[in-house]
Amino acid sequence: MLDGLPDRPYRSLCGRTPLEAARTPTMDSLAREGQSGFYYPLGPGRIPSTELAHFRIFGYGDHPFPGRACLEALGHGVPCAPGDAFSFLAPRRVERGPDGAFYVVGGYGERPEHAPAVYSALDGWTDEGSGYRFEVFPLDGGEAILRIRQGDAPEPPSGEMTDSDPFFFTDLPVLRPRPLASASRPETAARTADALNRFLLEAAGTFDEGSSSTGTGTLLVSKWTGTFVPIPPFAELAGTSGASVASSGLFRGLARLIGLEFFYELDGDLSGKLDRALGALEAGEAGFVHVHTKVADEAAHSGDPAHKVEVIEELDREMAALRELPPDRFVLCVTSDHCTPVGGRTVHWGDSVPLLVRGPYVRVDGVTLFDERSATRGGLGHIGAGDVLPYLLCQADRAHFRGARPTPDEVLGIPRSGEAWPGP
């Protein structure tokens, strides 16, 4: 999973994308030996986040998404109980505008020295209006996980609400948390949003009293709010054990949510990650391994198409060992979770993502290059994000035969045996 690999075409690259402009002999060789296709993570034009794209690719598109804050909580070891709501807190530098609102002027990635003391003071705060209890878990980067518990309220909170962070853009106002129009429990979502707003007001007074008197200072904002709801484990859904080799708390949290074994490996060394993944497969530690690297995505955010080309070429060199694997050993999929445009205002982009699949039963097509436009001519064609895992299971001879119903749940892979009949 080469995060943020696809891109837009650029004049400085003669109308090519960075992937098209890069020299990628390894990926091109794999494309020649496999079958190519493409997909839209959330649909054409819909810009996906990493976590939403992976949630669908792993086969959970029909299950409730708990929100990225919940995944971050799981990834950082924060206690999670069904019904708890989670949000992600971050400090932002703000200035008061002529309309009275606070506008974000910076603060992304900054670590205010007094943040730990503020988080400690806010931990355990109870909202008198609702009875919800707020627990704060500081993170190393100056941010924090917020856990909202039922406390003395008559029912658990709802995480179905909007962000107060305008998200990656400056000169926009800090927003008021509001319930989502699609909330499953509208009244509870509204009650929880009001409670979160009162918590943020309490935080504003605690974090930087100067914000209200001088019009400049630091405020806490919230984002990625959601509700923790257990979902079926990956082994049950796919019929095989799974593992993830990645470098972030987000993927550790996603692995814990769906029951994948998690192997932490530093980013920037894709060859080491691939060695760990192949070792897990060969040792029988897992039947499915997800390998993630974010370096192409980070290169896109640098704003230099030529730099992204260089990073893609280095990724290709680090993948060279895959060319030595006989095609009958494993089913291999090379793809990305979303497009990341170089210097794009929307952070990610909603165009198609290429993928190639190589394996013992794959119908090899005539595609000889791995890039965005070549993939659209592949034999696999246009598939959905939710089709990726079933197709890989099919190529591994592990897909569920839909004409049989041995278990009550709908699964993608060969299900484990159902309940045995005791007989007369």
DAKA-V549105 format. One line per field, one symbol per residue. burial: I if it has 24 or more other C-alpha atoms within 12 Angstrom, else O. A space follows every 10 residues. Layout:
burial->???
This chain:
burial->IIIIIIIIII OOOOOOIIII IIIIIIIIII IIIIIIIIII IIIOOOIIII IIIIIIIIII IOOOIIIIII IIIIIIOIII OIIIIIIIII IIIIIIOOOO OIIIIIIIOO OIOOIIOIIO OIIOIIIOOI IIIIIIIIIO OIIIIIIIII IOOOOIIIII IIIIIIIIOO OOIIIIIIII OOIOOOIIII IIIIIIIIII IIIIOIIIOO IOOOOIIIII IIIIIIIIII IIIIIIIIII IIIIIIIIII IIIIIIIIII IIIIIOIIII IIIIIIIIOI IOOOOIIIII IIIIIIIIII IOOIIIIIII IIIIIIOIII OIIOOOIOOI IIIIIIIIII IIOIOOIIII IIIIIIIIIO OIOIIIIIII IIIIIIIIII IIIIIIIIII IIIIIIOIII OOOOOOOOOI IIIIIIOOOO OOOO
